């Protein structure tokens, strides 16, 4: 296994190496396989032989040689030499000589946009992003999402084939397409972070490796697009949310809700960075959804205690979010904020309009929030039934245990 320094370097260089190969020779799917083999070779050789003076050039050279082998094997198997010679320039089939100087431009941003192509499903976008840009192995990605490695292999293979079949050029999209694709990139990074911060299934409450990878990729995107407010907003949202992770679970892995967390365990450095980032971004005006969500997170993080939370400001921020998009999760959070400002019955009234929304009503969060507001309103029996309904819908074991405990607490006594 590589040491931590080498492993971090490989993660950093993986998208740059892939970008260099795809830009020069095309064949995204085959180039990605070649880069993965070069990363494996580095992970094996560098700990014993030392990191080379030009690690990026080393990886590009090894990956290029492997690309040549893979393309020649493919050409031989498919017996399409004449067709290829007519349709594809010879240079696209040959990798550079070992002494060819690698290009210095960083194509990571283009790779992100390519991996989040709209022709791919969100699951495929996530898998391909983690593989091609994050440098994670298929085994690592499969383990993170609790699926068999063979399943993840098929998912990534189909995604790469879809990219190949789409014929999209290796270049930044322009105009409206760029705006649309950036939204997909941000959404994919947000989904990766969310799955890491609040695992939707499995025995653990969090998957710190996934949330850390999402933050790392968001930092890369922020470096490449420093003037985009939503990019900054997403990074700030991740930092301000992940800052609470050390206090979210008890000694046995049990869920601790925010109101009961030991705020001295929150990461003050991450909070300070996130607050500075979102404050500077909001000053530009016309904030987008990620900026508004980051502002909500900042209000929570800056409160010394749960009682000090500025709920009117949070309710106002959620109202702005509702104006920007028809998001049932935002509507659910808005109902909670309204309940904290105007009382639980006001929040329950808002939840009534969400009952018919299948995007949220079928999940455990809706029932958990409703149960909490019913308990605040003094309806213990209805609250207990709500907690049990939520527990029956939760896929995460820590959430199931927490919700059952809440229901048990209301079984007897005042």
N, C-alpha and C positions, 0 to 999 in steps of 0.2 A: 504493500500500500504506500502511496506517496505521503510525504510528511505534509503538515498543514500548509507550509509556505508553498510547496509545489502544487498542492491541490488547489489552493486559492488562485495561483497563477494560471493553472490549466482552465479553471472556470472563467477567468477573465479573458483568456486568449481564444477560447473555443469559437465564439461567434466571429472574431476578427479573422481567424484562419479560414473558417467556412466562407465568410464573405469574400475573402481574397480569391478562393478557388472558384466560387460560383460566378463572380464578376468576370473572371478571365476565361473560364472554360465552360460555363453553363452547367447543365446536368445537376440540378440541386439535389435530387434524391441520391445519386451515386456519390457526389461530392460529400454529402453529409455522412454517408457510410465510411468514406475514406478518412474524414476528420475524426470520427469516433475511433477508428483503428489507430490513428496517429496519437490521439490522447491516451489510448491504452498503452501504446509503446512508450510514451513519455512517463506514464505512471509506473511502468515497470523499470525503465532504464535510469531515469533521473535520480531516484533515491540512491542508487549504487554508483552512478557515474558523475553525479552533480548536474545542476541546471546549466545548460549551455549558455554561452555569452549572448547569443541572439535566440532566445527560446521561441519567439514567434516565427522567425525564419526557419528554425529547425522543424517546427510543426508543419509549416507550409511545404517544406521540401519532402518530408516523410509522407504527408497526406497527398501531395501531388504524385509521388511515385505510386502510391497505392491506388490513386484515381486512375492512373494509366493502366495498371493491372486490371482493375475492375472493368474499365471501358473496353479494353481489348478482349477480355473474357466474354463480355456481353456481346461484342461484335462477332466473335467467333461462334458463340452459341446460336445466335439468331441469323447468322449467314446473310447479313444485309450490308456487306461492304460497298457494293455498288450503289445501293440506295443512299446510304450514308454519305458517300463521296459526292453524290449529286446534290444532296439537300443540306448538308452540314459542313461548314468549313473545316478543313483538316485540323486547324488549330484547336477546335473544340474537342477533338478526340485525344489530343496529346497533352500531357502535363509538362511543366517547364523542366528544363535541365536542372540538375541538383545545384548548380552554381548560379542559377538565375536569381537576381535580387527580388525579394518579395515586395509587392506594392505596400505602401505605408498607410493608405487611407483605411479608415475604420468603417466597415459596411454593416455594423451591428444594427443600426436603425433600419436599414433596408431589409435585413433579415427579419426583424420584428414585424415589419409590415407584411412581409411575404408569409410568415408563419400564421398571421392572423387574417389571411385572405378570406373574404366573405363566402367563398365556395366551400369552406370547411366548417364542420360543426364546432360548437364551442369546446366540446371535449377533445376534438382533434387539434384545435388551435392551442389548447393548453398543453397537450402532450408534445406537440411539435415545438412549441416555444421552449419548454423545459429541456427538450433534447437538443435542439439546434442552437438556441441562444444561451440557455442555462448550462449546457454542457453536462447535464445529468444523463446517466446511462438508462437504458430501458428498464433494467432491473430496479434502479432507484425510483423511477417514476411509477412503475407498477406497485412498488411497496408503499409509496406515499399515498396512492389512491386506492389501495387495498383491492387490487385486481390481479389476476394471474399474469405472469410475465408474457405468456403467449397472447393473451388478450391485448395487452398494451403494444406488443410487437405488431400485431395486425392493425391496430389503430394508427400507429405511426407510419406503417407501410402504406396504408390507404391514404393517409394525409399527404405523404410525399408523392404518391402517384397522382393525386388530385392536383398538386402544385405543378407537376410535370405536364399533365394533360391540359391544364389551363393555358399554358403557353405565355404566362405573364412575364414581361421582361424584368431583369434584375435591375430595377431602378426605382427611385422614389415616385409614388403616384403623385399626380398633380391635381390642383383644383378641388372640386367637391369629393372626388374619390379619395384624396389624401385625408380630408376631414373625416370621411366615413371610416377609413381604415385606421386612423388614429384612435377613433372611438372604440374600435374593436380591440386594438392593442391595449388600451387602458382597461377595458372590460376584462380581458384575459388576465392581466396582471392583478386586477382586483379579485377575480375569482380564485387565482392561485393563493393570494394572501388570505382571503376569507376561509378557504379550506384549511389553511395552516393554522389560523388563529382560532377557528371554531369548527373543528372537524365534524362533518355531517354524519359520519358513521364510524364504527370501530370502538375499541376500548379506551382510547385516550381523548382527553379534552382538546388538546392542541397537537399540532405537528410543527414544531418550531423550525424544522429545516425548510418547510415549504414557505412559511411566512418570511423567514430570513432571505430565501431566494427571491421572493417577490419584491422585497425591499431592495435587494441588490440590483435587480433588473430595473426597478423604478428609478434608482439612482443613475443607472446608465442612461435611461431615457431622458432624465432631467439634464444630464450633462450634454446630451446630444440635441436637446430642444429646450434650452434654458429660458426662452421667452414665452413658452406656452403655459398659461395659467392653470389649465386642467392637469397637465403633467405635474406641476408643482403641487397642486391640490391633492392629487392622488398620493404622492410621496408623503406629504404632510399627514394625510389621513392614516396611512399605514404606520407612520412613526408614532402618532398620538394614540393610536389604538394599541399597537404592540407594546407600548410603554406600560400598559396595565397587566400584561401577561404574567409577570412574576407573582401577582396577587390573585389571579383568577382561580387557582386550584389550591385545595388544602393538602395536608400531608399525605392523605390517601388518594389524591387525585380527584377529590370531590369538587364540584362546581361551587364557586363563591360568587354570588351576584355583586354587581358593582357597588351597590349601597352598603354592602357588608365588608368590602375589601379593606385591607390594611394599606392605606394610601402611601405610607412611608416606604412601601416596597415597590411602588411605581418607579420607573426609570426616569429620573429627573432630567438627565441629559437628552434623552429622546424627546421628552416633552418640550424642553427648551428649544431644541432644533425644529420640532414640528410647529410650535407656536410662532417662532421667528419666520419660518417659511410661509405659513398661511397668512400671517399678518402682512408680510410684504406683497403677497399675491393679491389679497383682497383690496389693497390700496389702489390697485389698477382699475377697479370697478368691473361691473358686469360679470359676477362670479358664476361659474358653472356648477353642476351637481357635485363634483368631487371637492371643489373648494368649499361649498356650503356644508357638506358632510364633515370636512376637516374642521370647519368652524364650530360645528356641534361638538366634535371630539375635544376641541380646545377648551370649550366652556366646561365640559365635564372634568378635564384634566387639571384645570386651574382652580377648581373648587377644593378648598382645604378639607372639607368634609362633605358627605352626601347632603346634609342639611343646607350647606352653603351653595348648592347648585343653582344657577340662575335659570330656572325653568321657563320663565316668560321669554327670555332670549332664545332658548332652545326651541320653544313652540313657534316663535316667529321665524326662525331659520327653517324649520320643517315646513312651514306654510310657503316659504319661498321655493323650497324643493318641490312641493306639490304643484306649484304653478309651472315648474319647468318640465315635469314628467309625471306620467300616470304610473307611479311605482307603489304597489301595495305594501311593500316593506316600509317605505317612507310614511304612508298613511297610518300604518300600525304604530310606528314610533311617534308620529304626531299625536295619536290618540293618547299615548302614555304621557307625553308632555302636557297635553291639555288637562289630563286628569290630575297631574301634579300642580297645575295652576288653578283650575276651577273645580276640582273635586272628581271623585271616581265616576259619578253618574254621567258627567259630561264626556268623559273618555269612553264609557260604555255606549253612550248614544252614537258616538262616532264609529265604534266597532260594528254597530248594526249594519251600516252600509257596506261593510267588508264581508259580511256573511256569505254573500252570493258570489264573491270573487274567488274562483277556484285556484287562482295563483297563490293565495295566501291562506284561505279558509281550511284547506285540506292539511296544512302543515301544523307542526306542534307549536310554533311560535304564537300563532293566533290564539290558540286555546290557552296557552300559558299566560299570555298577557290578559286575556279576558278573565281567567281565574284570579290573577293577581288583583285586578280592579274590583272584581266581585268581593274578594276578601277585604280590600280597603273599604268597600261599601257596607261591610258587615254581614254579607250573605255567605256564611261559612259552608253550608251544604252545597250550594251551587258552585262555590269556589273549589271545594273538594272534588266534585264531579269534573270540573274543568281541568284541574291538575291531572286527574287520572286520564282524561281524554287526551291531554297533551302528551303524557307519558306513553300512551299507546301509539302515538304517531312519531315519536322521537326515535331516530336511528342511532344516535350516539348514546353509549352506555352511561357516561357521566350525566348527561341530560335526563335520561330515564330515571336514574337513581335520585337525582335532585327533585324531580317532579313527583316521584312516589313519596319521597320524604315530606314534601310540602303537603301532599294529600293526607299522609299519616298524621301529620301535626294537627290537622283540622278534624280528625276523627272523633277525638274526645276532648273534653275540657273546654274552658271558656275561650 
